[in-house]
Amino acid sequence: MYWDCKLKSYFCVKLYTMKKFLGLLVIMVMLNGCDDGKLTVNTINFDSVTASSCGEIVYKLNNNEALFIKIPADRNAYANDPTPTDVPLEIPISSTVIVKYRFYNGKVLSDNLCTLPAPISPSATDEWNATSGTIEIATTPVYAVPNATTGQSKIVKYNHHIILKNVVFLKPDGSNQKYDSFTFGDYLTDATTLLFNFDPTLVGECSSNTKIYNARPNGIESLVIENIDSNLINNTVGTTTQLIGDTTNKLVYRLYSTSLPSVVSDHFCVTTEPTTPAISELWTGISGVANVSGSIEVTTTTFGSGFSHSIRLKNVTFKKDNSTFYYGNDILYGVLLTN
């Protein structure tokens, strides 16, 4: 009896083990039998992919997958201007604002999205179309590493962080896939290059004594101090410091689309400045705070029978719309000679 029980127990265990193995084998065979070479996608993940663009399309490619957003240019979705904190730009998905996900039967390249007609191969085997939702875009500036000497740090790019809110994708089988919050990720655009390449010896003063300017003949930029306080530059040896203001001692940088005239005084020292060349970028110095920021320092010494005025800009920050950048701790604006 004892032997019989042991034998039965042994065969029971073996039988259970064989059934478990056969069950797993059947499941594997069924899965392989259902695999027709196509991928059934239930989630989208492009977290580690860098966004690129062509025309109105901003896209991400990940091997056989593509995710792209197309927003009409007149919506100015990726403007180089920071959005307020926690107040992103919101653009509803519509017939003209398009979000699509595609799966291809081969590695997808930018040409598949950016050329017409698109290459025949690879071809899209699965496409999800966003039918509703909102595209949120939060824009922030990206600064260069501060200059070790002056502390100057210009904006080099703008980062547009894109999130899809309450987005519903329509699948080819007619079913929907919804995401309450889907992070598309970051898309970078280049900032306009501001040269600030000024020669201190090219500073000029208008006869009205209310404006000084620094600009190269036939150059494409200018840095002007407008409505100068009458006590800022005077023929008295010593140092005078005044704050940059919104009206008095207003500091203005302009980048032009074409060249200034060869005689720059003809442009600046007139009652009304000419409208040509057109201004492509205009930045103003933020009003200064005493002993903290935004000041103009003028040191006057004798020079022959006249005077030399060394003009320095200290702790100046420039602003355009919602963008700002730090010009530097102590920048020589120019040396002005007067009689």
Order of alpha helices (4+ residues) and beta strands (2+ residues): alpha-beta-beta-beta-beta-beta-alpha-beta-beta-beta-beta-beta-beta-beta-beta-alpha-beta-beta-beta-beta
